[in-house]
Amino acid sequence: MAEDTHAPTPLAAGAPAPPFTLPGRSGSVVSLADFAGKGHVLVYFYPKDDTPGCTKEACSLRDGFSDLRAAGVTVLGISPDGAASHAAFAEKYSLPFELLTDADHSVHEAYGVWGKTPWGIGTIRRSFLVGPDGAIVRVFDDVDVERHAGQVLAALKPTPVAEAFAAVEAAVEAAGAAVSTAVSESRKAVKGAMKSPEVKDAVAAAKKAVADVKKQPAVKKAVATAEKAVSDVKGAVAAAKKKPAVKKAVAEAKKAVAGAKRAVADVKRKPAVKRAVAKAKKAVADAKKRPVVKKAVASAKKAVARAKTAAAKKPKGALAKLLALVTPAKAAPKGASRKKASPRKPARKPAPKKAAPVRKATPRPAVKKATPARKPAPRKAPRRKAARR
């Protein structure tokens, strides 16, 4: 009987599987649409009943039938043979799956498996794994008749890359949930702190200080300058938006965003993503129960309490700077700085370095004992005065 031929097929993975309704060996009519949303369907085309290659393929699927069913796979065999031939073939080899008759080979042609073979025009041995959504998941061009069930089961197993991707998605989901929980708890803590009388008084004082600062002429001028700069920027942006190139770029960006949103929505509907989200939620719940997380939450609450106490004592940050600008106590340090600066200048001028050569010249013997005994004294006097200064 005809074995594998490498004839090309117009159908590929991702394409919708052509629908069909065919009579079975038991006299019932079977449609591909009957299995929509109920798992995968293996549609395998074989040339003829009770021939060597076709028998090996059917027995392989029979031996692996329990594993295929456990994986949610329904097996449908299709050939041009009639119902009586199918029934005898199934009974002889105890085949537990349905065999369908495509007498006019119209379904063969729809799937691209009717054509020239080494033995003439007929069925090209090929199998199609159809997903629950009606799309082709895998095309088996090279069917291993003795291990075809294993081929199908291997195709259903996720690849290491897919498993790694799923693990990363689950980790990202878990991390996002943990961050959102931490942010929510922080917001609650801040809201609770804002309700305390101390914080309210500090906020009121800060508002008053800001209002006082805004009344100053220099601040008013700076605000007016900033507002003008903002107005100029808005005008420039409005002018840029009117340009054709910018409009085109904005339109393309909107299309890209819409496409991304649709892709995200499609991904969220997938069962794998839903399972990942459920795992992430469970991971977050488990994380909340851990002693380390509880300890971190308690530490955060203590930090908020310390922040309340510090806020009640004195303002900090930008508020402290604003208050420093408003208070007149700033003038005293300016005068003090000038007073401190004045003695530093003469302190730098008295030249210990200039006096050094004089000291080197002084220790001359006999000159001090001779006539110039009175002359070195006036030289030493200005040095004492400079030191006093």
C-alpha positions as a Markdown table, in Angstrom:
| # | Residue | x | y | z |
|---|---|---|---|---|
| 1 | Met | 0.0 | 0.0 | 0.0 |
| 2 | Ala | 1.1 | 3.6 | -0.5 |
| 3 | Glu | 3.5 | 4.9 | 2.1 |
| 4 | Asp | 4.5 | 8.5 | 2.9 |
| 5 | Thr | 4.9 | 10.8 | 0.0 |
| 6 | His | 6.4 | 14.2 | 0.5 |
| 7 | Ala | 3.8 | 16.0 | -1.6 |
| 8 | Pro | 3.2 | 19.5 | -0.4 |
| 9 | Thr | 0.0 | 20.6 | 1.3 |
| 10 | Pro | -1.7 | 24.0 | 1.0 |
| 11 | Leu | -2.7 | 23.7 | 4.7 |
| 12 | Ala | -0.3 | 24.7 | 7.4 |
| 13 | Ala | -0.4 | 25.2 | 11.2 |
| 14 | Gly | -2.5 | 28.2 | 12.1 |
| 15 | Ala | -4.9 | 27.8 | 9.2 |
| 16 | Pro | -8.6 | 27.0 | 9.8 |
| 17 | Ala | -9.4 | 23.3 | 9.3 |
| 18 | Pro | -11.9 | 22.7 | 6.4 |
| 19 | Pro | -15.2 | 21.6 | 7.9 |
| 20 | Phe | -16.7 | 18.2 | 6.9 |
| 21 | Thr | -19.6 | 15.8 | 7.5 |
| 22 | Leu | -19.0 | 12.2 | 6.6 |
| 23 | Pro | -20.7 | 8.8 | 7.3 |
| 24 | Gly | -18.9 | 6.5 | 9.8 |
| 25 | Arg | -18.4 | 2.8 | 10.0 |
| 26 | Ser | -21.3 | 2.4 | 12.4 |
| 27 | Gly | -23.8 | 4.2 | 10.1 |
| 28 | Ser | -23.8 | 7.4 | 12.1 |
| 29 | Val | -22.8 | 10.8 | 10.5 |
| 30 | Val | -19.8 | 12.6 | 12.0 |
| 31 | Ser | -19.0 | 16.3 | 11.6 |
| 32 | Leu | -15.8 | 18.1 | 12.6 |
| 33 | Ala | -18.0 | 20.9 | 14.1 |
| 34 | Asp | -19.3 | 18.4 | 16.7 |
| 35 | Phe | -16.0 | 18.6 | 18.5 |
| 36 | Ala | -15.6 | 22.4 | 18.6 |
| 37 | Gly | -14.4 | 23.5 | 22.0 |
| 38 | Lys | -14.1 | 19.9 | 23.3 |
| 39 | Gly | -10.4 | 19.3 | 22.9 |
| 40 | His | -8.1 | 18.4 | 20.0 |
| 41 | Val | -9.1 | 16.2 | 17.0 |
| 42 | Leu | -6.6 | 14.1 | 15.1 |
| 43 | Val | -7.9 | 13.9 | 11.5 |
| 44 | Tyr | -5.7 | 11.3 | 9.8 |
| 45 | Phe | -6.0 | 10.3 | 6.1 |
| 46 | Tyr | -4.9 | 6.8 | 5.1 |
| 47 | Pro | -5.1 | 5.1 | 1.6 |
| 48 | Lys | -6.9 | 1.8 | 2.3 |
| 49 | Asp | -8.2 | -0.5 | 5.0 |
| 50 | Asp | -6.3 | -3.6 | 6.1 |
| 51 | Thr | -3.1 | -2.9 | 4.2 |
| 52 | Pro | 0.4 | -3.2 | 5.8 |
| 53 | Gly | 1.2 | 0.5 | 6.3 |
| 54 | Cys | -2.4 | 1.5 | 7.1 |
| 55 | Thr | -2.7 | -1.4 | 9.6 |
| 56 | Lys | 0.5 | -0.4 | 11.4 |
| 57 | Glu | -0.7 | 3.2 | 11.7 |
| 58 | Ala | -4.2 | 2.2 | 13.0 |
| 59 | Cys | -2.7 | -0.2 | 15.5 |
| 60 | Ser | -0.3 | 2.5 | 16.7 |
| 61 | Leu | -3.2 | 4.8 | 17.4 |
| 62 | Arg | -5.1 | 2.0 | 19.0 |
| 63 | Asp | -2.3 | 1.1 | 21.4 |
| 64 | Gly | -1.9 | 4.8 | 22.4 |
| 65 | Phe | -5.6 | 5.5 | 22.4 |
| 66 | Ser | -5.9 | 5.7 | 26.2 |
| 67 | Asp | -3.1 | 8.3 | 26.4 |
| 68 | Leu | -4.6 | 10.2 | 23.5 |
| 69 | Arg | -8.0 | 10.3 | 25.2 |
| 70 | Ala | -6.3 | 11.4 | 28.5 |
| 71 | Ala | -4.7 | 14.3 | 26.6 |
| 72 | Gly | -8.2 | 15.2 | 25.2 |
| 73 | Val | -7.6 | 14.0 | 21.7 |
| 74 | Thr | -10.4 | 12.5 | 19.5 |
| 75 | Val | -9.2 | 10.3 | 16.6 |
| 76 | Leu | -11.0 | 10.3 | 13.2 |
| 77 | Gly | -9.6 | 8.2 | 10.3 |
| 78 | Ile | -10.7 | 9.1 | 6.8 |
| 79 | Ser | -10.2 | 7.0 | 3.5 |
| 80 | Pro | -12.3 | 6.4 | 0.4 |
| 81 | Asp | -13.3 | 2.9 | 1.6 |
| 82 | Gly | -17.0 | 2.2 | 2.4 |
| 83 | Ala | -18.7 | 1.6 | 5.7 |
| 84 | Ala | -18.6 | -2.2 | 5.4 |
| 85 | Ser | -14.8 | -2.2 | 4.7 |
| 86 | His | -14.3 | 0.2 | 7.7 |
| 87 | Ala | -16.4 | -2.0 | 10.0 |
| 88 | Ala | -14.5 | -5.2 | 9.1 |
| 89 | Phe | -11.1 | -3.4 | 9.5 |
| 90 | Ala | -12.1 | -2.0 | 12.9 |
| 91 | Glu | -13.4 | -5.3 | 14.1 |
| 92 | Lys | -10.4 | -7.3 | 13.0 |
| 93 | Tyr | -7.9 | -5.1 | 14.8 |
| 94 | Ser | -10.2 | -3.8 | 17.7 |
| 95 | Leu | -9.9 | -0.2 | 16.6 |
| 96 | Pro | -11.7 | 2.0 | 19.3 |
| 97 | Phe | -12.0 | 5.1 | 17.1 |
| 98 | Glu | -14.3 | 6.2 | 14.2 |
| 99 | Leu | -13.4 | 5.6 | 10.6 |
| 100 | Leu | -15.1 | 7.8 | 8.0 |
| 101 | Thr | -15.9 | 7.3 | 4.3 |
| 102 | Asp | -15.0 | 10.0 | 1.8 |
| 103 | Ala | -16.1 | 8.3 | -1.4 |
| 104 | Asp | -15.8 | 11.3 | -3.7 |
| 105 | His | -12.5 | 12.4 | -2.0 |
| 106 | Ser | -13.9 | 15.9 | -1.7 |
| 107 | Val | -12.6 | 16.2 | 1.9 |
| 108 | His | -9.3 | 14.8 | 0.7 |
| 109 | Glu | -9.0 | 17.6 | -1.8 |
| 110 | Ala | -10.0 | 20.2 | 0.7 |
| 111 | Tyr | -7.1 | 19.1 | 3.0 |
| 112 | Gly | -4.7 | 18.7 | 0.0 |
| 113 | Val | -4.2 | 14.9 | 0.4 |
| 114 | Trp | -5.6 | 13.7 | -2.9 |
| 115 | Gly | -3.0 | 13.6 | -5.7 |
| 116 | Lys | -0.2 | 11.9 | -7.4 |
| 117 | Thr | 1.6 | 9.1 | -5.4 |
| 118 | Pro | 4.2 | 6.6 | -6.5 |
| 119 | Trp | 1.3 | 4.1 | -7.0 |
| 120 | Gly | -0.9 | 6.5 | -9.0 |
| 121 | Ile | -3.6 | 9.0 | -8.1 |
| 122 | Gly | -4.9 | 8.4 | -4.6 |
| 123 | Thr | -4.7 | 9.3 | -0.9 |
| 124 | Ile | -1.5 | 10.9 | 0.4 |
| 125 | Arg | -0.8 | 9.7 | 3.9 |
| 126 | Arg | -1.0 | 12.8 | 6.1 |
| 127 | Ser | -2.5 | 13.8 | 9.5 |
| 128 | Phe | -3.8 | 17.0 | 10.9 |
| 129 | Leu | -4.1 | 17.9 | 14.6 |
| 130 | Val | -7.0 | 20.4 | 15.0 |
| 131 | Gly | -7.3 | 22.5 | 18.1 |
| 132 | Pro | -10.5 | 23.3 | 20.1 |
| 133 | Asp | -10.9 | 26.6 | 18.2 |
| 134 | Gly | -11.0 | 24.8 | 14.8 |
| 135 | Ala | -7.5 | 25.9 | 13.7 |
| 136 | Ile | -4.8 | 23.4 | 12.7 |
| 137 | Val | -2.2 | 23.0 | 15.4 |
| 138 | Arg | 0.2 | 20.6 | 13.7 |
| 139 | Val | 0.5 | 19.0 | 10.2 |
| 140 | Phe | 2.2 | 15.6 | 10.2 |
| 141 | Asp | 3.7 | 15.3 | 6.7 |
| 142 | Asp | 6.1 | 12.5 | 7.6 |
| 143 | Val | 3.8 | 10.0 | 9.4 |
| 144 | Asp | 5.7 | 7.3 | 11.4 |
| 145 | Val | 3.1 | 4.5 | 11.0 |
| 146 | Glu | 4.5 | 2.4 | 13.9 |
| 147 | Arg | 4.7 | 5.4 | 16.3 |
| 148 | His | 2.1 | 7.8 | 15.2 |
| 149 | Ala | 0.4 | 8.0 | 18.6 |
| 150 | Gly | 3.8 | 9.0 | 20.1 |
| 151 | Gln | 4.2 | 11.8 | 17.5 |
| 152 | Val | 0.8 | 13.2 | 18.3 |
| 153 | Leu | 1.4 | 13.1 | 22.1 |
| 154 | Ala | 4.9 | 14.7 | 21.7 |
| 155 | Ala | 3.3 | 17.6 | 19.7 |
| 156 | Leu | 0.9 | 18.3 | 22.6 |
| 157 | Lys | 3.7 | 18.6 | 25.1 |
| 158 | Pro | 4.8 | 22.2 | 25.7 |
| 159 | Thr | 8.4 | 23.0 | 24.6 |
| 160 | Pro | 11.0 | 24.2 | 27.1 |
| 161 | Val | 10.8 | 27.7 | 25.6 |
| 162 | Ala | 7.0 | 27.7 | 26.1 |
| 163 | Glu | 7.4 | 26.5 | 29.7 |
| 164 | Ala | 10.0 | 29.1 | 30.4 |
| 165 | Phe | 7.8 | 31.8 | 28.9 |
| 166 | Ala | 4.9 | 30.6 | 31.0 |
| 167 | Ala | 7.0 | 30.7 | 34.1 |
| 168 | Val | 8.2 | 34.2 | 33.4 |
| 169 | Glu | 4.6 | 35.3 | 32.8 |
| 170 | Ala | 3.6 | 33.8 | 36.2 |
| 171 | Ala | 6.5 | 35.5 | 38.0 |
| 172 | Val | 5.6 | 38.8 | 36.4 |
| 173 | Glu | 2.0 | 38.5 | 37.4 |
| 174 | Ala | 3.0 | 37.6 | 41.0 |
| 175 | Ala | 5.4 | 40.5 | 41.2 |
| 176 | Gly | 2.9 | 42.9 | 39.9 |
| 177 | Ala | 0.3 | 41.7 | 42.4 |
| 178 | Ala | 2.8 | 42.0 | 45.2 |
| 179 | Val | 3.7 | 45.6 | 44.2 |
| 180 | Ser | 0.1 | 46.6 | 43.9 |
| 181 | Thr | -0.6 | 45.2 | 47.3 |
| 182 | Ala | 2.3 | 47.0 | 48.8 |
| 183 | Val | 1.3 | 50.3 | 47.1 |
| 184 | Ser | -2.3 | 49.9 | 48.4 |
| 185 | Glu | -1.1 | 49.3 | 52.0 |
| 186 | Ser | 1.2 | 52.3 | 51.8 |
| 187 | Arg | -1.6 | 54.5 | 50.6 |
| 188 | Lys | -3.8 | 53.4 | 53.5 |
| 189 | Ala | -1.0 | 54.2 | 55.9 |
| 190 | Val | -0.5 | 57.6 | 54.4 |
| 191 | Lys | -4.2 | 58.4 | 54.5 |
| 192 | Gly | -4.3 | 57.4 | 58.2 |
| 193 | Ala | -1.3 | 59.6 | 58.9 |
| 194 | Met | -2.9 | 62.6 | 57.1 |
| 195 | Lys | -5.9 | 62.4 | 59.4 |
| 196 | Ser | -3.8 | 63.0 | 62.6 |
| 197 | Pro | -4.0 | 66.6 | 64.2 |
| 198 | Glu | -0.3 | 67.0 | 64.1 |
| 199 | Val | -0.1 | 66.4 | 60.3 |
| 200 | Lys | -3.1 | 68.7 | 59.7 |
| 201 | Asp | -1.4 | 71.5 | 61.6 |
| 202 | Ala | 1.8 | 71.0 | 59.7 |
| 203 | Val | -0.1 | 71.0 | 56.4 |
| 204 | Ala | -1.9 | 74.2 | 57.4 |
| 205 | Ala | 1.4 | 75.9 | 58.4 |
| 206 | Ala | 2.9 | 74.8 | 55.1 |
| 207 | Lys | 0.0 | 76.2 | 53.1 |
| 208 | Lys | 0.3 | 79.5 | 54.9 |
| 209 | Ala | 4.1 | 79.6 | 54.3 |
| 210 | Val | 3.6 | 78.9 | 50.6 |
| 211 | Ala | 0.9 | 81.6 | 50.4 |
| 212 | Asp | 3.3 | 84.1 | 52.0 |
| 213 | Val | 6.1 | 83.1 | 49.6 |
| 214 | Lys | 3.8 | 83.5 | 46.6 |
| 215 | Lys | 3.1 | 87.1 | 47.7 |
| 216 | Gln | 6.8 | 88.1 | 47.4 |
| 217 | Pro | 7.6 | 90.1 | 44.2 |
| 218 | Ala | 10.5 | 87.9 | 43.2 |
| 219 | Val | 8.3 | 84.8 | 43.4 |
| 220 | Lys | 5.5 | 86.5 | 41.4 |
| 221 | Lys | 8.0 | 87.4 | 38.7 |
| 222 | Ala | 9.4 | 83.8 | 38.6 |
| 223 | Val | 5.9 | 82.4 | 38.4 |
| 224 | Ala | 5.0 | 84.8 | 35.5 |
| 225 | Thr | 8.2 | 83.8 | 33.7 |
| 226 | Ala | 7.4 | 80.1 | 34.2 |
| 227 | Glu | 3.8 | 80.5 | 33.0 |
| 228 | Lys | 5.1 | 82.3 | 29.9 |
| 229 | Ala | 7.6 | 79.5 | 29.2 |
| 230 | Val | 4.8 | 76.9 | 29.5 |
| 231 | Ser | 2.6 | 78.9 | 27.2 |
| 232 | Asp | 5.4 | 79.1 | 24.6 |
| 233 | Val | 6.0 | 75.3 | 24.9 |
| 234 | Lys | 2.2 | 74.6 | 24.5 |
| 235 | Gly | 2.2 | 76.8 | 21.4 |
| 236 | Ala | 5.2 | 75.0 | 19.9 |
| 237 | Val | 3.6 | 71.6 | 20.6 |
| 238 | Ala | 0.3 | 72.8 | 19.0 |
| 239 | Ala | 2.2 | 74.0 | 16.0 |
| 240 | Ala | 4.1 | 70.7 | 15.7 |
| 241 | Lys | 0.8 | 68.6 | 15.9 |
| 242 | Lys | -0.5 | 70.4 | 12.9 |
| 243 | Lys | 2.4 | 69.2 | 10.7 |
| 244 | Pro | 1.4 | 66.3 | 8.3 |
| 245 | Ala | 4.4 | 64.1 | 9.4 |
| 246 | Val | 3.4 | 64.5 | 13.1 |
| 247 | Lys | -0.2 | 63.7 | 12.3 |
| 248 | Lys | 0.8 | 60.6 | 10.4 |
| 249 | Ala | 3.1 | 59.4 | 13.3 |
| 250 | Val | 0.3 | 60.0 | 15.8 |
| 251 | Ala | -2.1 | 58.0 | 13.7 |
| 252 | Glu | 0.3 | 55.1 | 13.4 |
| 253 | Ala | 1.0 | 55.2 | 17.1 |
| 254 | Lys | -2.7 | 55.0 | 17.9 |
| 255 | Lys | -3.1 | 52.0 | 15.5 |
| 256 | Ala | -0.1 | 50.3 | 17.2 |
| 257 | Val | -1.6 | 51.0 | 20.7 |
| 258 | Ala | -5.0 | 49.6 | 19.6 |
| 259 | Gly | -3.3 | 46.5 | 18.1 |
| 260 | Ala | -1.3 | 46.0 | 21.3 |
| 261 | Lys | -4.5 | 46.3 | 23.4 |
| 262 | Arg | -6.2 | 43.7 | 21.3 |
| 263 | Ala | -3.2 | 41.4 | 21.6 |
| 264 | Val | -3.2 | 41.8 | 25.3 |
| 265 | Ala | -7.0 | 41.1 | 25.5 |
| 266 | Asp | -6.5 | 38.0 | 23.4 |
| 267 | Val | -3.6 | 36.8 | 25.6 |
| 268 | Lys | -5.7 | 37.3 | 28.7 |
| 269 | Arg | -8.4 | 35.0 | 27.3 |
| 270 | Lys | -6.1 | 32.1 | 26.9 |
| 271 | Pro | -6.4 | 29.3 | 29.4 |
| 272 | Ala | -2.7 | 29.3 | 30.1 |
| 273 | Val | -2.7 | 32.9 | 31.0 |
| 274 | Lys | -5.8 | 32.4 | 33.3 |
| 275 | Arg | -3.9 | 29.6 | 35.0 |
| 276 | Ala | -0.9 | 31.8 | 35.4 |
| 277 | Val | -3.0 | 34.5 | 37.0 |
| 278 | Ala | -4.5 | 32.0 | 39.4 |
| 279 | Lys | -1.0 | 30.8 | 40.3 |
| 280 | Ala | 0.2 | 34.4 | 40.8 |
| 281 | Lys | -2.8 | 35.2 | 43.1 |
| 282 | Lys | -2.0 | 32.0 | 45.1 |
| 283 | Ala | 1.7 | 33.0 | 45.3 |
| 284 | Val | 0.7 | 36.5 | 46.6 |
| 285 | Ala | -1.6 | 34.9 | 49.2 |
| 286 | Asp | 1.2 | 32.5 | 50.3 |
| 287 | Ala | 3.7 | 35.4 | 50.4 |
| 288 | Lys | 1.4 | 37.4 | 52.7 |
| 289 | Lys | 1.4 | 34.5 | 55.2 |
| 290 | Arg | 5.2 | 34.4 | 55.4 |
| 291 | Pro | 6.8 | 35.7 | 58.6 |
| 292 | Val | 9.3 | 37.9 | 56.5 |
| 293 | Val | 6.4 | 39.7 | 54.8 |
| 294 | Lys | 4.5 | 40.2 | 58.0 |
| 295 | Lys | 7.7 | 41.6 | 59.6 |
| 296 | Ala | 8.2 | 44.0 | 56.6 |
| 297 | Val | 4.6 | 45.3 | 56.9 |
| 298 | Ala | 5.1 | 45.9 | 60.7 |
| 299 | Ser | 8.4 | 47.7 | 59.9 |
| 300 | Ala | 6.6 | 49.9 | 57.4 |
| 301 | Lys | 3.9 | 50.8 | 59.9 |
| 302 | Lys | 6.6 | 51.7 | 62.5 |
| 303 | Ala | 8.3 | 53.9 | 59.8 |
| 304 | Val | 5.0 | 55.7 | 59.2 |
| 305 | Ala | 4.6 | 56.3 | 63.0 |
| 306 | Arg | 8.1 | 57.8 | 63.2 |
| 307 | Ala | 7.3 | 60.0 | 60.2 |
| 308 | Lys | 4.2 | 61.3 | 62.0 |
| 309 | Thr | 6.3 | 62.2 | 65.0 |
| 310 | Ala | 9.0 | 63.9 | 62.9 |
| 311 | Ala | 6.3 | 65.9 | 61.0 |
| 312 | Ala | 4.8 | 67.2 | 64.2 |
| 313 | Lys | 8.2 | 68.5 | 65.4 |
| 314 | Lys | 9.4 | 70.6 | 62.4 |
| 315 | Pro | 8.9 | 70.8 | 58.7 |
| 316 | Lys | 11.4 | 69.3 | 56.4 |
| 317 | Gly | 12.5 | 69.3 | 52.7 |
| 318 | Ala | 10.9 | 71.9 | 50.4 |
| 319 | Leu | 8.7 | 73.3 | 53.2 |
| 320 | Ala | 11.8 | 74.0 | 55.4 |
| 321 | Lys | 13.4 | 75.8 | 52.5 |
| 322 | Leu | 10.3 | 78.0 | 52.0 |
| 323 | Leu | 10.1 | 78.9 | 55.7 |
| 324 | Ala | 13.8 | 79.7 | 55.7 |
| 325 | Leu | 13.3 | 82.1 | 52.8 |
| 326 | Val | 10.3 | 83.8 | 54.6 |
| 327 | Thr | 11.9 | 84.2 | 58.1 |
| 328 | Pro | 14.1 | 87.3 | 58.7 |
| 329 | Ala | 16.5 | 85.3 | 60.7 |
| 330 | Lys | 18.5 | 84.8 | 57.5 |
| 331 | Ala | 19.9 | 88.4 | 57.7 |
| 332 | Ala | 21.8 | 87.7 | 61.0 |
| 333 | Pro | 23.9 | 85.0 | 59.4 |
| 334 | Lys | 24.7 | 87.3 | 56.5 |
| 335 | Gly | 26.2 | 90.0 | 58.8 |
| 336 | Ala | 27.9 | 87.4 | 60.9 |
| 337 | Ser | 29.4 | 85.9 | 57.8 |
| 338 | Arg | 30.8 | 89.3 | 56.9 |
| 339 | Lys | 32.3 | 89.8 | 60.4 |
| 340 | Lys | 33.8 | 86.4 | 60.3 |
| 341 | Ala | 35.2 | 87.1 | 56.8 |
| 342 | Ser | 37.0 | 90.4 | 57.9 |
| 343 | Pro | 39.4 | 88.9 | 60.4 |
| 344 | Arg | 40.2 | 86.1 | 58.0 |
| 345 | Lys | 41.8 | 88.6 | 55.5 |
| 346 | Pro | 44.4 | 90.0 | 57.9 |
| 347 | Ala | 45.0 | 86.6 | 59.3 |
| 348 | Arg | 46.0 | 85.5 | 55.8 |
| 349 | Lys | 48.1 | 88.7 | 55.1 |
| 350 | Pro | 50.5 | 88.5 | 58.2 |
| 351 | Ala | 53.2 | 86.7 | 56.5 |
| 352 | Pro | 54.7 | 84.0 | 58.6 |
| 353 | Lys | 56.3 | 83.0 | 55.4 |
| 354 | Lys | 57.7 | 86.5 | 54.7 |
| 355 | Ala | 59.0 | 86.7 | 58.3 |
| 356 | Ala | 60.8 | 83.4 | 57.8 |
| 357 | Pro | 63.8 | 84.9 | 56.0 |
| 358 | Val | 64.1 | 87.6 | 58.7 |
| 359 | Arg | 64.3 | 84.9 | 61.3 |
| 360 | Lys | 67.0 | 83.1 | 59.4 |
| 361 | Ala | 69.0 | 86.4 | 59.1 |
| 362 | Thr | 68.6 | 87.3 | 62.9 |
| 363 | Pro | 70.9 | 84.7 | 64.5 |
| 364 | Arg | 74.1 | 86.6 | 63.6 |
| 365 | Pro | 76.6 | 86.7 | 66.4 |
| 366 | Ala | 78.3 | 89.8 | 67.6 |
| 367 | Val | 76.0 | 92.1 | 65.7 |
| 368 | Lys | 73.4 | 92.0 | 68.5 |
| 369 | Lys | 76.1 | 92.6 | 71.1 |
| 370 | Ala | 77.5 | 95.5 | 69.1 |
| 371 | Thr | 75.9 | 98.8 | 68.2 |
| 372 | Pro | 72.5 | 97.8 | 66.6 |
| 373 | Ala | 71.1 | 96.7 | 70.0 |
| 374 | Arg | 68.3 | 99.3 | 69.8 |
| 375 | Lys | 67.4 | 98.8 | 66.1 |
| 376 | Pro | 66.1 | 95.2 | 66.2 |
| 377 | Ala | 63.6 | 96.2 | 68.9 |
| 378 | Pro | 61.4 | 98.4 | 66.7 |
| 379 | Arg | 61.4 | 95.5 | 64.2 |
| 380 | Lys | 60.0 | 93.1 | 66.8 |
| 381 | Ala | 57.3 | 95.5 | 68.0 |
| 382 | Pro | 55.3 | 95.6 | 64.7 |
| 383 | Arg | 55.4 | 91.8 | 64.7 |
| 384 | Arg | 53.8 | 91.8 | 68.2 |
| 385 | Lys | 51.1 | 94.3 | 67.0 |
| 386 | Ala | 50.3 | 92.2 | 63.9 |
| 387 | Ala | 50.0 | 89.1 | 66.1 |
| 388 | Arg | 47.6 | 91.0 | 68.4 |
| 389 | Arg | 45.5 | 92.1 | 65.4 |
